[in-house]
Amino acid sequence: MAVRTSVSVPEFARGILAGSRIDGNNLFLPEQLSEADYRKVNRVIESMGGKWNRRAQAHVFPGDPTETIASAVARGTTPNTDRKVLEAYFATPEPLARHIVAGEHSDIAALAPGAHVP
C-alpha cells in the first residue's frame, strides 16, 4: 500500500495560510492570488484534504482544519493525512482465514484452493 508523504509548504504559502480565515470547515484565503501562486497554495490545501467549493467561495475540509493548517504553517510541511488509510487496515488472523476458507463455513468464502484475495 503506497503512503503519501507530507507536502512541503513554501514560505509564501505559509504566510497566506497564516492570514487565512477559518469558519467551521471552510478556509477563506485572505487575498486573490496570481494563477501560479494559487496553484501552489491549492496543492498544499488539497494535500490536507481541502477542496475548492465555488458555492461556499472557500476551500472546504471534511472537518475543522484549524489544527492541520496551524501545523502546516508551523512546520513548513503538511501533516500526513493518509494516516486514516493505514488505521482502517485490519489483517485477518491466519487461523481465522484458514477456518473460513477450509472449515465448515467454506461456503462463505467460496474460494478455489490456491486463490488469492487482494
C-alpha contacts under 8 A as a table, 3 or more apart, distances in Angstrom:
res1	aa1	res2	aa2	distance
3	V	82	D	6.52
4	R	80	N	7.18
4	R	82	D	6.46
5	T	80	N	6.12
6	S	47	S	7.89
6	S	77	T	6.06
6	S	78	T	5.13
6	S	79	P	5.78
6	S	80	N	5.12
6	S	81	T	7.94
7	V	44	V	6.66
7	V	47	S	6.96
7	V	77	T	5.43
7	V	78	T	5.26
7	V	79	P	7.92
8	S	44	V	7.73
8	S	76	G	6.06
8	S	77	T	4.39
8	S	78	T	6.53
9	V	13	A	6.17
9	V	14	R	6.28
9	V	44	V	6.51
9	V	72	A	6.94
9	V	73	V	7.63
9	V	76	G	4.91
9	V	77	T	5.09
9	V	78	T	6.83
10	P	13	A	5.21
10	P	14	R	6.31
10	P	76	G	6.96
11	E	14	R	5.04
11	E	15	G	6.48
11	E	76	G	7.40
12	F	15	G	5.18
12	F	16	I	6.39
13	A	16	I	4.96
13	A	17	L	6.05
13	A	40	K	7.64
13	A	41	V	5.66
14	R	17	L	5.14
14	R	18	A	5.97
14	R	72	A	7.33
14	R	73	V	4.93
14	R	76	G	6.98
15	G	18	A	5.02
15	G	19	G	6.22
15	G	73	V	7.58
16	I	19	G	5.19
16	I	20	S	6.18
16	I	29	L	6.90
16	I	30	P	6.85
17	L	20	S	5.04
17	L	29	L	7.08
17	L	69	I	6.90
17	L	73	V	6.85
18	A	69	I	7.83
18	A	70	A	7.44
18	A	73	V	6.43
19	G	29	L	7.37
19	G	30	P	5.94
20	S	27	L	6.71
20	S	28	F	5.58
20	S	29	L	4.68
20	S	30	P	5.00
21	R	27	L	5.86
21	R	28	F	5.09
21	R	29	L	6.62
21	R	30	P	7.04
22	I	25	N	7.08
22	I	26	N	5.63
22	I	27	L	4.66
22	I	28	F	6.25
22	I	65	P	7.59
22	I	66	T	6.92
23	D	26	N	5.23
23	D	27	L	6.60
23	D	28	F	7.93
24	G	63	G	7.86
24	G	64	D	5.83
25	N	60	V	5.69
25	N	61	F	5.19
25	N	62	P	6.67
25	N	63	G	5.38
25	N	64	D	4.64
25	N	65	P	6.30
26	N	56	A	7.92
26	N	58	A	5.76
26	N	59	H	5.62
26	N	60	V	4.59
26	N	61	F	6.30
26	N	64	D	7.74
26	N	65	P	7.82
27	L	58	A	5.52
27	L	59	H	5.05
27	L	60	V	6.35
27	L	61	F	7.81
27	L	65	P	7.72
28	F	57	Q	7.55
28	F	58	A	5.08
28	F	59	H	6.63
29	L	32	Q	7.43
29	L	58	A	7.54
33	L	36	A	7.96
33	L	37	D	5.94
33	L	38	Y	5.40
34	S	37	D	5.27
34	S	38	Y	5.95
35	E	38	Y	5.06
35	E	39	R	6.19
36	A	39	R	5.29
36	A	40	K	6.58
37	D	40	K	5.18
37	D	41	V	6.24
38	Y	41	V	5.10
38	Y	42	N	5.76
39	R	42	N	5.04
39	R	43	R	6.08
40	K	43	R	5.23
40	K	44	V	6.64
41	V	44	V	5.20
41	V	45	I	6.27
42	N	45	I	4.93
42	N	46	E	5.95
43	R	46	E	5.20
43	R	47	S	6.17
44	V	47	S	5.16
44	V	48	M	6.63
44	V	78	T	7.22
45	I	48	M	5.26
45	I	49	G	6.60
45	I	50	G	5.30
45	I	51	K	7.40
45	I	59	H	7.78
46	E	49	G	4.99
46	E	50	G	4.76
46	E	51	K	5.88
47	S	50	G	7.34
47	S	78	T	7.26
47	S	81	T	7.44
48	M	68	T	7.18
48	M	78	T	6.54
48	M	79	P	7.10
48	M	80	N	7.84
48	M	81	T	6.12
49	G	61	F	5.79
49	G	62	P	7.05
49	G	81	T	7.40
50	G	59	H	5.45
50	G	60	V	5.19
50	G	61	F	4.39
50	G	62	P	7.39
51	K	59	H	4.98
51	K	60	V	5.29
51	K	61	F	6.55
52	W	57	Q	7.43
52	W	58	A	5.87
52	W	59	H	4.19
52	W	60	V	6.18
53	N	56	A	5.42
53	N	57	Q	5.82
53	N	58	A	5.67
53	N	59	H	5.84
53	N	60	V	6.34
54	R	57	Q	4.78
54	R	58	A	6.92
55	R	58	A	7.97
56	A	59	H	7.84
56	A	60	V	7.89
61	F	64	D	6.80
61	F	65	P	6.45
64	D	67	E	7.74
65	P	68	T	5.21
65	P	69	I	5.95
66	T	69	I	5.39
66	T	70	A	6.12
67	E	70	A	5.05
67	E	71	S	6.01
68	T	71	S	5.19
68	T	72	A	6.28
68	T	78	T	7.51
68	T	79	P	6.76
69	I	72	A	5.13
69	I	73	V	6.19
69	I	78	T	7.98
70	A	73	V	5.15
70	A	74	A	6.08
71	S	74	A	5.12
71	S	75	R	5.92
71	S	76	G	7.96
71	S	77	T	7.86
71	S	78	T	7.13
71	S	79	P	7.07
72	A	75	R	5.34
72	A	76	G	5.33
72	A	77	T	5.11
72	A	78	T	4.70
72	A	79	P	6.67
73	V	76	G	5.55
73	V	77	T	7.55
75	R	78	T	7.69
80	N	83	R	6.24
81	T	84	K	7.00
82	D	85	V	5.48
82	D	86	L	7.06
83	R	86	L	5.37
83	R	87	E	6.31
84	K	87	E	4.98
84	K	88	A	6.09
85	V	88	A	5.26
85	V	89	Y	6.76
86	L	89	Y	5.47
87	E	90	F	7.87
92	T	96	L	6.79
92	T	97	A	6.28
93	P	96	L	5.49
93	P	97	A	6.34
94	E	97	A	5.04
94	E	98	R	6.09
95	P	98	R	5.17
95	P	99	H	6.14
96	L	99	H	5.02
96	L	100	I	6.21
97	A	100	I	5.24
97	A	101	V	6.17
98	R	101	V	5.19
98	R	102	A	5.66
98	R	103	G	7.03
99	H	102	A	5.41
99	H	103	G	4.45
99	H	104	E	7.48
99	H	105	H	7.33
99	H	106	S	7.52
100	I	103	G	5.55
100	I	104	E	7.47
100	I	105	H	5.47
100	I	106	S	5.25
100	I	108	I	6.91
100	I	109	A	6.48
101	V	105	H	7.18
101	V	106	S	4.63
101	V	107	D	7.80
101	V	108	I	7.71
101	V	109	A	5.76
101	V	110	A	7.35
101	V	111	L	6.78
102	A	105	H	7.44
102	A	106	S	5.25
103	G	106	S	5.39
104	E	107	D	7.82
105	H	108	I	5.63
105	H	109	A	7.73
106	S	109	A	5.59
106	S	110	A	6.12
106	S	111	L	7.81
107	D	110	A	4.88
111	L	115	A	6.18
112	A	115	A	5.52
